[in-house]
Amino acid sequence: MQAKHLLASKGVEFREISVDGDPELRMDMMRKSGQRTVPQIWIGDKHIGGCDDLWALERSGELDLILASTSAVEA
């Protein structure tokens, strides 16, 4: 919820892919990210990580730079 709130507050359109109840989709997420937890966030082709990683980028000012360079966000 916190990641979605941050992205929405920035006016970012994103696509949420729920892996709950879908073991194949969860395994695909784990293969792509190397992580087991959700959310796993990608901006364009760049894997950001989880919610804490997204907020760390926000605090450092890097998130706006990343968002400016792409338009596809998946969480």
C-alpha positions as CSV (number, residue, x, y, z in Angstrom):
1,M,0.0,0.0,0.0
2,Q,2.8,2.4,0.8
3,A,4.5,1.9,-2.6
4,K,1.2,2.4,-4.4
5,H,0.5,5.6,-2.3
6,L,4.0,7.0,-3.2
7,L,3.6,6.3,-6.9
8,A,0.0,7.7,-6.9
9,S,1.2,10.8,-5.1
10,K,3.6,11.4,-7.9
11,G,0.9,10.9,-10.6
12,V,2.5,7.8,-11.8
13,E,0.4,5.3,-13.6
14,F,1.3,1.7,-12.7
15,R,0.2,-1.8,-13.3
16,E,-0.3,-4.0,-10.2
17,I,0.3,-7.7,-10.8
18,S,-1.0,-9.8,-7.9
19,V,0.9,-13.0,-7.3
20,D,-1.4,-14.0,-4.4
21,G,-3.0,-17.4,-5.1
22,D,-0.9,-18.0,-8.3
23,P,2.1,-20.1,-7.5
24,E,3.4,-20.0,-11.1
25,L,3.2,-16.2,-11.3
26,R,4.9,-16.0,-7.8
27,M,7.7,-18.3,-9.0
28,D,8.2,-16.1,-12.1
29,M,8.4,-13.0,-10.0
30,M,11.0,-14.7,-7.8
31,R,13.1,-15.8,-10.8
32,K,13.0,-12.3,-12.2
33,S,13.7,-10.4,-9.0
34,G,15.7,-12.9,-6.9
35,Q,13.3,-12.0,-4.0
36,R,10.5,-13.7,-2.3
37,T,8.7,-10.8,-0.8
38,V,6.0,-8.5,-2.3
39,P,5.9,-6.0,-3.7
40,Q,8.7,-6.3,-6.2
41,I,8.8,-3.1,-8.2
42,W,10.1,-2.5,-11.7
43,I,10.3,0.8,-13.5
44,G,10.6,0.0,-17.1
45,D,13.1,-2.8,-17.3
46,K,14.9,-1.7,-14.1
47,H,14.2,-3.8,-11.0
48,I,13.8,-1.4,-8.1
49,G,13.3,-3.9,-5.3
50,G,10.6,-3.7,-2.6
51,C,8.8,-0.8,-0.9
52,D,11.8,0.1,1.3
53,D,14.0,0.4,-1.8
54,L,11.4,2.6,-3.5
55,W,11.3,4.9,-0.6
56,A,15.1,5.0,-0.3
57,L,15.2,6.2,-3.9
58,E,12.5,8.8,-3.1
59,R,14.6,10.1,-0.1
60,S,17.8,10.3,-2.2
61,G,16.0,12.2,-5.0
62,E,16.8,9.4,-7.5
63,L,13.2,8.2,-7.9
64,D,12.1,11.3,-9.9
65,L,15.1,10.9,-12.2
66,I,14.2,7.2,-12.8
67,L,10.6,8.1,-13.4
68,A,11.4,10.8,-15.8
69,S,13.4,8.4,-18.0
70,T,10.5,5.8,-18.4
71,S,6.8,5.5,-18.3
72,A,6.2,1.8,-17.4
73,V,5.9,0.9,-13.7
74,E,4.9,-2.5,-12.4
75,A,4.4,-3.4,-8.8
